[in-house]
Amino acid sequence: MSLSGGSFPASIVPAQKKMALETNFLEFNTGSGKDFAQQYLPELYEAEVERYGNRTLSGFLRMVGAEMPMTSDQVIWSEQNRLHVAYKGLAANITVAGAPNVGEFTITPSLVGTGLGGANQTKHAIRANQTVLISDQATGLVTAKLLVTSVTDTTIVCSLYGGNVLSPGLVGTQNVNIFVYGAEFKKGTNGMQGSIEPNFTQYANRPVIIKDTYEINGSDTAQIGWVEVATEDGTSGYLWYLKAESETRLRFEDYLEMMMVEGEDAKTSAGAATHLSAAGYEGSQGMFAAIEDRGNIYSGFAGAAAPGAGALGDFDEILKNLDKQGAIEENMLFLSRSTALDFDDMIAAMAGGGFASTAAASYGLFDNEAEMALNFGFSGFRRGSYDFYKTDWKYLNDASTRGLDKEIDGVLVPAGTSTVYDQMLGSNIRRPFLHVRYRASETEDRRFKNWITGSVGGAYTSDLDAMTVNFLSERCLVTQAANNFVLFKGA
């Protein structure tokens, strides 16, 4: 068989004769393997029935992220905190002043572990002459607007606007929400006293080393396949490959992505897992772990049983939470099959006035004519001010991976890029919210290393009568602005 056209990696040189050399070893299904379609593989491959279809799982990170080199043992990035001063669930004691200062109130907050500016604060950030709105955390319905008249590091003295009676629901020791909405000064007075220094939250992740190996003895290398190719200079040559090695490579490429999704940080593990860190295994935080730590979790998304009041109501709750975060307009939904069908039913019910009605099937230009193949699936939709693009994620459906359990139903990933402060560059940079960092330098690239050892296949590195194909990568996933991600989990 012959194959014309195409380009080959610089390390692959077709041999003029059928010689199994290291320089003409062909690795199918690689990034450069796009030059070779399946129909050109020998009969050994065609004799197998693909009963599981395309068995590879990688591709998710290529759709939503990027890959960039790094030189250090860890990657550190900083994320902006919120702009406005606010405290949620602040444990405070609110006391009412007596005559002659009726209408004056003293708020004594307990700042440890509270506030949106970071935990364990020693003093609050509210200043005199600022106007604040206070509400009870339980319902959020009991509110009051006050002018701050004086402050200390641990107290806030303020007076009520619009009357001199504070609702009993805001008096005493309880959890309250407070945010600053402006300021008011008298004529001929000094300016604002004190200033607010912005701070940031710093995160880090470490690359993990991933390895795999395929080995074949010298005698069995006779069971190889050949592909004759025509090179660009008009000559022809032969490339050889081993099917088992090809499958090892495919499995390793899937591991590269699965580790980035499922990885766990051994240094932050609790209980019995701490022995990993003591033994020198550091781990790496994957996407699921990052969302669990810093993102949003939604459990028990309603199914088709109640697509209007159920699934749509649940989804609207997610939108309300996104409003409180970055409010990124475009988002990707990577879902399991069951959850994807729940979304389809939810959209169909809204568009057709009821999923069981015949109107739900009358989509498109042809109004459900006999010649039309109905499509009950939706690839995208808009709700509120957000656009969502939906796709099935094979990793969640495959019976040899997450299809074994029902813990994860899908993930919502914001599209676009985020702005972060890069410690190495000393400036703000833009990066995809999800991107992979791999170890590399001028002399060593560990993104995807592949080499042959032994005494077979053109490699003469030992007296072992075998050919060992080695795979190695060192990488980690950076999940930025995880507060904009949503992880769908089973009930």
Protein Blocks (a to p, Z undefined) as FASTA:
>chain_A
ZZeejiddfklccdfbdcddfklcccehilklmmpcfklpcfklmmpccfklpabfghjl
mmmmccdddfbfbdcddddddfbdcdehiacdddddddfkghiacddddfehpajkbghi
fbdcbdehiacddddfklomagcddddfbdcfkbccdddehiabdcfklgcjdddddddf
bdcddehiacdedjddddddddddddddddddddddfklmmmccddddddfkopacdddd
dfklmmmmmmmmmmmmmmmmmpccfklpghjllmmmmnopnbjadfklmmmmmmccdehi
acfklmmlmmmmmmmmmmmmmmmmnopabdcddddfklmmmmmmmmmmmmnopakbmklm
mgcjklopaklccdfbdfbdcehjbccdddddfklmpmklmmmpckbgbdcddehjdddd
dfklopacdddfbdcdddddfkbcckbgcddedjeehiafbfcdcdddddddddddddeh
kllpccdddZZ
